[in-house]
Amino acid sequence: MLKKTKKIKIPFFQGISEKTLILDEIINQTGLKEEEIAYMGDDLNDMAIIKRIGFSGTPLDGANEVKSIADFISTKNGGEGAVREFIEVILKKEKFISKKFFYQS
């Protein structure tokens, strides 16, 4: 995942204990508003960010508490294409890709 996100210049953080600090750092560095940020998380320590940002997702095997507040629940488990599915939903929602360019692998 890290290699892919570097290639397309999307910040990717993993193994962070105090995730809200990273969110605040991203907001300060980019000037983005909370409602302009998408975030995917699967566990209880992701809930504080999910409650703050504009569009959230969780994998199918995410914690039930996270599923109850996420905007999107993937049809795939973590590590099995959930992030890709989440990104495709965002791109389609924002009309960055049209249906003719969308495919499933």
Buried (B, 14 or more C-beta within 10 A) or exposed (E): EEEEEEEEEEEEEEEEEEBEEEBEEBBEEEEBEBEEBBBBBBEEBBBEBBEBBEBBBBBBBBBEBBBEEBBBBBEBEBEBBBBBBBBBBBBBEEEEEEEEEEEEE
